[in-house]
Amino acid sequence: MGIISQGKDLWNALFTRTQRQVLGLMFGHPDRSYYANEVVRLAGVGTGSVQRELKRLAGAGLLSVEKIGNQKHYRANRDCPIFGELRSIVVKTFGVIEQLRNALAELDTDICYAMLYGEAVRDPAATTLDLLIVSADLEYADAITRLTSVENRIGRNIRLTLLDPESFAKAREEEHAGLDGILNAPRIVLRAEPGVSP
């Protein structure tokens, strides 16, 4: 079992789906605050379960709460004694990776290969995620539409490189400088069909 799969399994074993979504949102972007309905919308889970989780996490001191007008705004509590550890768990268990994998799975198309590469692999706090997708029939606009919702949830920009399998194979054979730079960079594979690898 690879580190990526193991991290996802740990994340799933330690936390419920609602906890994963809420903690991933709060500790994945700790400088931002969210109001309850926004958390419900971004987390994609039920209103009741999100509200219970926000109350529980705030009561435990993991989240700070600020009332602005009629709304309560929640954010990761940097004064919590285990803030660093929770932030690290979210980063190490790939909350962002799970979001990307889910977005790719929801695209109604065949993806031969997809990987995250570059600075975001070296530095989990990087503000831009570089993503390579190889697909015969994925339209750029469809990919951007799906990835924009991920950008909104994680508070980071996604820079997409989209290639069809023929262009990908040709660029590899010709040792295209741009593609070589991508393929030689640190990477996290999000999806790979059998026999397809850089």
Phi and psi restraints in degrees (value plus and minus 20) as a CYANA .aco file:
   2 GLY   PHI     -96.7   -56.7
   2 GLY   PSI     149.5   189.5
   3 ILE   PHI     -81.8   -41.8
   3 ILE   PSI     -59.8   -19.8
   4 ILE   PHI     -84.0   -44.0
   4 ILE   PSI     -69.0   -29.0
   5 SER   PHI     -82.9   -42.9
   5 SER   PSI     -60.9   -20.9
   6 GLN   PHI     -83.6   -43.6
   6 GLN   PSI     -62.6   -22.6
   7 GLY   PHI     -80.5   -40.5
   7 GLY   PSI     -63.5   -23.5
   8 LYS   PHI     -84.8   -44.8
   8 LYS   PSI     -61.1   -21.1
   9 ASP   PHI     -82.5   -42.5
   9 ASP   PSI     -61.5   -21.5
  10 LEU   PHI     -82.8   -42.8
  10 LEU   PSI     -65.4   -25.4
  11 TRP   PHI     -78.1   -38.1
  11 TRP   PSI     -64.5   -24.5
  12 ASN   PHI     -89.0   -49.0
  12 ASN   PSI     -55.6   -15.6
  13 ALA   PHI     -93.0   -53.0
  13 ALA   PSI     -55.8   -15.8
  14 LEU   PHI    -101.3   -61.3
  14 LEU   PSI     -49.3    -9.3
  15 PHE   PHI    -153.6  -113.6
  15 PHE   PSI     127.8   167.8
  16 THR   PHI     -90.6   -50.6
  16 THR   PSI     149.2   189.2
  17 ARG   PHI     -79.9   -39.9
  17 ARG   PSI     -63.7   -23.7
  18 THR   PHI     -83.1   -43.1
  18 THR   PSI     -64.6   -24.6
  19 GLN   PHI     -81.0   -41.0
  19 GLN   PSI     -62.3   -22.3
  20 ARG   PHI     -80.3   -40.3
  20 ARG   PSI     -65.4   -25.4
  21 GLN   PHI     -86.8   -46.8
  21 GLN   PSI     -64.7   -24.7
  22 VAL   PHI     -89.8   -49.8
  22 VAL   PSI     -68.3   -28.3
  23 LEU   PHI     -84.2   -44.2
  23 LEU   PSI     -60.1   -20.1
  24 GLY   PHI     -81.1   -41.1
  24 GLY   PSI     -60.2   -20.2
  25 LEU   PHI     -87.9   -47.9
  25 LEU   PSI     -70.8   -30.8
  26 MET   PHI     -90.1   -50.1
  26 MET   PSI     -68.3   -28.3
  27 PHE   PHI    -108.3   -68.3
  27 PHE   PSI     -34.1     5.9
  28 GLY   PHI     -97.3   -57.3
  28 GLY   PSI     -42.9    -2.9
  29 HIS   PHI    -161.1  -121.1
  29 HIS   PSI      49.4    89.4
  30 PRO   PHI     -90.2   -50.2
  30 PRO   PSI     -32.7     7.3
  31 ASP   PHI    -106.9   -66.9
  31 ASP   PSI     -22.4    17.6
  32 ARG   PHI    -130.0   -90.0
  32 ARG   PSI     126.7   166.7
  33 SER   PHI    -127.2   -87.2
  33 SER   PSI     135.3   175.3
  34 TYR   PHI    -154.3  -114.3
  34 TYR   PSI     119.4   159.4
  35 TYR   PHI    -108.5   -68.5
  35 TYR   PSI     141.0   181.0
  36 ALA   PHI     -75.5   -35.5
  36 ALA   PSI     -67.4   -27.4
  37 ASN   PHI     -84.6   -44.6
  37 ASN   PSI     -51.1   -11.1
  38 GLU   PHI     -87.3   -47.3
  38 GLU   PSI     -60.4   -20.4
  39 VAL   PHI     -83.1   -43.1
  39 VAL   PSI     -63.2   -23.2
  40 VAL   PHI     -78.4   -38.4
  40 VAL   PSI     -66.9   -26.9
  41 ARG   PHI     -84.9   -44.9
  41 ARG   PSI     -66.3   -26.3
  42 LEU   PHI     -94.3   -54.3
  42 LEU   PSI     -53.4   -13.4
  43 ALA   PHI     -97.7   -57.7
  43 ALA   PSI     -46.5    -6.5
  44 GLY   PHI      50.6    90.6
  44 GLY   PSI       7.4    47.4
  45 VAL   PHI    -145.3  -105.3
  45 VAL   PSI     153.3   193.3
  46 GLY   PHI     -83.3   -43.3
  46 GLY   PSI     128.8   168.8
  47 THR   PHI     -77.9   -37.9
  47 THR   PSI     -68.6   -28.6
  48 GLY   PHI     -80.7   -40.7
  48 GLY   PSI     -65.0   -25.0
  49 SER   PHI     -87.9   -47.9
  49 SER   PSI     -56.5   -16.5
  50 VAL   PHI     -86.8   -46.8
  50 VAL   PSI     -64.8   -24.8
  51 GLN   PHI     -83.2   -43.2
  51 GLN   PSI     -60.6   -20.6
  52 ARG   PHI     -82.9   -42.9
  52 ARG   PSI     -61.9   -21.9
  53 GLU   PHI     -87.5   -47.5
  53 GLU   PSI     -61.3   -21.3
  54 LEU   PHI     -81.6   -41.6
  54 LEU   PSI     -64.2   -24.2
  55 LYS   PHI     -82.9   -42.9
  55 LYS   PSI     -64.2   -24.2
  56 ARG   PHI     -85.1   -45.1
  56 ARG   PSI     -65.8   -25.8
  57 LEU   PHI     -88.2   -48.2
  57 LEU   PSI     -57.3   -17.3
  58 ALA   PHI     -88.1   -48.1
  58 ALA   PSI     -60.7   -20.7
  59 GLY   PHI     -82.7   -42.7
  59 GLY   PSI     -50.7   -10.7
  60 ALA   PHI    -104.5   -64.5
  60 ALA   PSI     -24.2    15.8
  61 GLY   PHI      65.2   105.2
  61 GLY   PSI     -12.3    27.7
  62 LEU   PHI     -99.6   -59.6
  62 LEU   PSI     -48.3    -8.3
  63 LEU   PHI    -138.8   -98.8
  63 LEU   PSI     126.0   166.0
  64 SER   PHI    -120.6   -80.6
  64 SER   PSI     130.1   170.1
  65 VAL   PHI    -144.3  -104.3
  65 VAL   PSI     114.4   154.4
  66 GLU   PHI    -151.9  -111.9
  66 GLU   PSI     111.3   151.3
  67 LYS   PHI    -110.5   -70.5
  67 LYS   PSI     102.6   142.6
  68 ILE   PHI    -143.3  -103.3
  68 ILE   PSI      89.1   129.1
  69 GLY   PHI      44.3    84.3
  69 GLY   PSI    -146.3  -106.3
  70 ASN   PHI    -114.0   -74.0
  70 ASN   PSI     -17.7    22.3
  71 GLN   PHI    -130.1   -90.1
  71 GLN   PSI     124.1   164.1
  72 LYS   PHI    -113.8   -73.8
  72 LYS   PSI     109.7   149.7
  73 HIS   PHI    -128.3   -88.3
  73 HIS   PSI     113.3   153.3
  74 TYR   PHI    -133.7   -93.7
  74 TYR   PSI     124.9   164.9
  75 ARG   PHI    -171.5  -131.5
  75 ARG   PSI     142.2   182.2
  76 ALA   PHI     -80.8   -40.8
  76 ALA   PSI     114.8   154.8
  77 ASN   PHI    -107.6   -67.6
  77 ASN   PSI      85.0   125.0
  78 ARG   PHI     -87.0   -47.0
  78 ARG   PSI     -38.3     1.7
  79 ASP   PHI    -105.9   -65.9
  79 ASP   PSI     -26.1    13.9
  80 CYS   PHI     -84.7   -44.7
  80 CYS   PSI     114.3   154.3
  81 PRO   PHI     -78.7   -38.7
  81 PRO   PSI     -43.5    -3.5
  82 ILE   PHI    -131.7   -91.7
  82 ILE   PSI       3.1    43.1
  83 PHE   PHI     -74.9   -34.9
  83 PHE   PSI     -70.7   -30.7
  84 GLY   PHI     -79.6   -39.6
  84 GLY   PSI     -61.8   -21.8
  85 GLU   PHI     -87.0   -47.0
  85 GLU   PSI     -63.0   -23.0
  86 LEU   PHI     -86.3   -46.3
  86 LEU   PSI     -61.1   -21.1
  87 ARG   PHI     -79.6   -39.6
  87 ARG   PSI     -63.2   -23.2
  88 SER   PHI     -83.9   -43.9
  88 SER   PSI     -61.3   -21.3
  89 ILE   PHI     -81.5   -41.5
  89 ILE   PSI     -64.9   -24.9
  90 VAL   PHI     -80.3   -40.3
  90 VAL   PSI     -65.1   -25.1
  91 VAL   PHI     -87.2   -47.2
  91 VAL   PSI     -67.9   -27.9
  92 LYS   PHI     -89.5   -49.5
  92 LYS   PSI     -48.3    -8.3
  93 THR   PHI    -115.5   -75.5
  93 THR   PSI      -8.1    31.9
  94 PHE   PHI      41.5    81.5
  94 PHE   PSI      33.8    73.8
  95 GLY   PHI     -75.1   -35.1
  95 GLY   PSI     -60.7   -20.7
  96 VAL   PHI     -86.3   -46.3
  96 VAL   PSI     -62.0   -22.0
  97 ILE   PHI     -81.9   -41.9
  97 ILE   PSI     -62.3   -22.3
  98 GLU   PHI     -81.7   -41.7
  98 GLU   PSI     -61.3   -21.3
  99 GLN   PHI     -81.9   -41.9
  99 GLN   PSI     -63.7   -23.7
 100 LEU   PHI     -85.7   -45.7
 100 LEU   PSI     -64.7   -24.7
 101 ARG   PHI     -80.9   -40.9
 101 ARG   PSI     -62.7   -22.7
 102 ASN   PHI     -82.9   -42.9
 102 ASN   PSI     -61.6   -21.6
 103 ALA   PHI     -83.0   -43.0
 103 ALA   PSI     -61.9   -21.9
 104 LEU   PHI     -85.8   -45.8
 104 LEU   PSI     -58.5   -18.5
 105 ALA   PHI     -85.7   -45.7
 105 ALA   PSI     -49.1    -9.1
 106 GLU   PHI    -101.2   -61.2
 106 GLU   PSI     -34.0     6.0
 107 LEU   PHI     -91.5   -51.5
 107 LEU   PSI     111.4   151.4
 108 ASP   PHI    -105.1   -65.1
 108 ASP   PSI      46.6    86.6
 109 THR   PHI    -180.0  -140.0
 109 THR   PSI     143.1   183.1
 110 ASP   PHI    -108.1   -68.1
 110 ASP   PSI     107.1   147.1
 111 ILE   PHI    -134.4   -94.4
 111 ILE   PSI      97.9   137.9
 112 CYS   PHI     -93.7   -53.7
 112 CYS   PSI     -58.9   -18.9
 113 TYR   PHI    -176.6  -136.6
 113 TYR   PSI     120.1   160.1
 114 ALA   PHI    -168.0  -128.0
 114 ALA   PSI     117.1   157.1
 115 MET   PHI    -168.9  -128.9
 115 MET   PSI     130.3   170.3
 116 LEU   PHI    -115.5   -75.5
 116 LEU   PSI     115.3   155.3
 117 TYR   PHI    -162.8  -122.8
 117 TYR   PSI     150.3   190.3
 118 GLY   PHI      64.2   104.2
 118 GLY   PSI    -167.5  -127.5
 119 GLU   PHI     -78.0   -38.0
 119 GLU   PSI     -58.2   -18.2
 120 ALA   PHI     -84.4   -44.4
 120 ALA   PSI     -44.8    -4.8
 121 VAL   PHI     -96.0   -56.0
 121 VAL   PSI     -56.6   -16.6
 122 ARG   PHI     -99.0   -59.0
 122 ARG   PSI     -56.4   -16.4
 123 ASP   PHI    -147.8  -107.8
 123 ASP   PSI      81.0   121.0
 124 PRO   PHI     -79.5   -39.5
 124 PRO   PSI     -37.1     2.9
 125 ALA   PHI    -111.0   -71.0
 125 ALA   PSI     -16.5    23.5
 126 ALA   PHI     -76.2   -36.2
 126 ALA   PSI     122.1   162.1
 127 THR   PHI    -105.3   -65.3
 127 THR   PSI     -35.6     4.4
 128 THR   PHI    -140.7  -100.7
 128 THR   PSI     112.1   152.1
 129 LEU   PHI    -126.4   -86.4
 129 LEU   PSI     103.8   143.8
 130 ASP   PHI    -113.3   -73.3
 130 ASP   PSI     105.0   145.0
 131 LEU   PHI    -147.0  -107.0
 131 LEU   PSI     108.1   148.1
 132 LEU   PHI    -128.7   -88.7
 132 LEU   PSI     108.6   148.6
 133 ILE   PHI    -145.4  -105.4
 133 ILE   PSI     113.3   153.3
 134 VAL   PHI    -134.2   -94.2
 134 VAL   PSI      98.4   138.4
 135 SER   PHI    -172.9  -132.9
 135 SER   PSI     122.1   162.1
 136 ALA   PHI     -97.3   -57.3
 136 ALA   PSI     -49.2    -9.2
 137 ASP   PHI    -150.1  -110.1
 137 ASP   PSI     -12.4    27.6
 138 LEU   PHI     -97.0   -57.0
 138 LEU   PSI     107.0   147.0
 139 GLU   PHI    -105.2   -65.2
 139 GLU   PSI     120.2   160.2
 140 TYR   PHI     -76.5   -36.5
 140 TYR   PSI     -64.2   -24.2
 141 ALA   PHI     -82.0   -42.0
 141 ALA   PSI     -59.0   -19.0
 142 ASP   PHI     -85.2   -45.2
 142 ASP   PSI     -61.9   -21.9
 143 ALA   PHI     -83.3   -43.3
 143 ALA   PSI     -64.8   -24.8
 144 ILE   PHI     -83.4   -43.4
 144 ILE   PSI     -61.2   -21.2
 145 THR   PHI     -78.5   -38.5
 145 THR   PSI     -67.1   -27.1
 146 ARG   PHI     -87.2   -47.2
 146 ARG   PSI     -61.8   -21.8
 147 LEU   PHI     -92.7   -52.7
 147 LEU   PSI     -45.6    -5.6
 148 THR   PHI     -81.5   -41.5
 148 THR   PSI     -57.8   -17.8
 149 SER   PHI     -86.0   -46.0
 149 SER   PSI     -54.0   -14.0
 150 VAL   PHI     -88.3   -48.3
 150 VAL   PSI     -63.8   -23.8
 151 GLU   PHI     -75.1   -35.1
 151 GLU   PSI     -64.0   -24.0
 152 ASN   PHI     -84.1   -44.1
 152 ASN   PSI     -57.0   -17.0
 153 ARG   PHI     -92.7   -52.7
 153 ARG   PSI     -60.8   -20.8
 154 ILE   PHI    -116.4   -76.4
 154 ILE   PSI     -29.1    10.9
 155 GLY   PHI      48.4    88.4
 155 GLY   PSI      11.2    51.2
 156 ARG   PHI    -154.5  -114.5
 156 ARG   PSI     138.8   178.8
 157 ASN   PHI    -107.4   -67.4
 157 ASN   PSI     124.6   164.6
 158 ILE   PHI    -135.7   -95.7
 158 ILE   PSI     103.0   143.0
 159 ARG   PHI    -123.5   -83.5
 159 ARG   PSI      94.7   134.7
 160 LEU   PHI    -120.7   -80.7
 160 LEU   PSI     113.4   153.4
 161 THR   PHI    -134.2   -94.2
 161 THR   PSI      98.9   138.9
 162 LEU   PHI    -137.7   -97.7
 162 LEU   PSI     103.6   143.6
 163 LEU   PHI    -148.5  -108.5
 163 LEU   PSI     128.6   168.6
 164 ASP   PHI    -104.9   -64.9
 164 ASP   PSI     140.7   180.7
 165 PRO   PHI     -77.5   -37.5
 165 PRO   PSI     -56.2   -16.2
 166 GLU   PHI     -85.8   -45.8
 166 GLU   PSI     -65.8   -25.8
 167 SER   PHI     -84.0   -44.0
 167 SER   PSI     -59.1   -19.1
 168 PHE   PHI     -82.1   -42.1
 168 PHE   PSI     -68.3   -28.3
 169 ALA   PHI     -84.1   -44.1
 169 ALA   PSI     -63.0   -23.0
 170 LYS   PHI     -84.2   -44.2
 170 LYS   PSI     -64.1   -24.1
 171 ALA   PHI     -83.4   -43.4
 171 ALA   PSI     -56.0   -16.0
 172 ARG   PHI     -88.1   -48.1
 172 ARG   PSI     -63.6   -23.6
 173 GLU   PHI     -83.1   -43.1
 173 GLU   PSI     -59.2   -19.2
 174 GLU   PHI    -107.1   -67.1
 174 GLU   PSI     -16.6    23.4
 175 GLU   PHI      30.4    70.4
 175 GLU   PSI      32.0    72.0
 176 HIS   PHI     -77.8   -37.8
 176 HIS   PSI     107.5   147.5
 177 ALA   PHI     -77.8   -37.8
 177 ALA   PSI     -64.4   -24.4
 178 GLY   PHI     -83.8   -43.8
 178 GLY   PSI     -64.1   -24.1
 179 LEU   PHI     -90.0   -50.0
 179 LEU   PSI     -58.1   -18.1
 180 ASP   PHI     -78.6   -38.6
 180 ASP   PSI     -61.0   -21.0
 181 GLY   PHI     -81.2   -41.2
 181 GLY   PSI     -59.8   -19.8
 182 ILE   PHI     -87.2   -47.2
 182 ILE   PSI     -68.0   -28.0
 183 LEU   PHI     -92.7   -52.7
 183 LEU   PSI     -42.2    -2.2
 184 ASN   PHI    -111.7   -71.7
 184 ASN   PSI     -24.4    15.6
 185 ALA   PHI     -99.5   -59.5
 185 ALA   PSI     138.7   178.7
 186 PRO   PHI     -76.1   -36.1
 186 PRO   PSI     123.2   163.2
 187 ARG   PHI    -167.5  -127.5
 187 ARG   PSI     138.7   178.7
 188 ILE   PHI    -146.3  -106.3
 188 ILE   PSI      97.5   137.5
 189 VAL   PHI     -97.2   -57.2
 189 VAL   PSI     106.0   146.0
 190 LEU   PHI    -115.9   -75.9
 190 LEU   PSI     -52.4   -12.4
 191 ARG   PHI    -179.2  -139.2
 191 ARG   PSI     120.0   160.0
 192 ALA   PHI    -171.8  -131.8
 192 ALA   PSI     104.0   144.0
 193 GLU   PHI     -90.8   -50.8
 193 GLU   PSI     131.9   171.9
 194 PRO   PHI     -73.7   -33.7
 194 PRO   PSI     112.1   152.1
 195 GLY   PHI      64.4   104.4
 195 GLY   PSI     -23.1    16.9
 196 VAL   PHI    -128.6   -88.6
 196 VAL   PSI      97.2   137.2
 197 SER   PHI    -176.1  -136.1
 197 SER   PSI     138.2   178.2
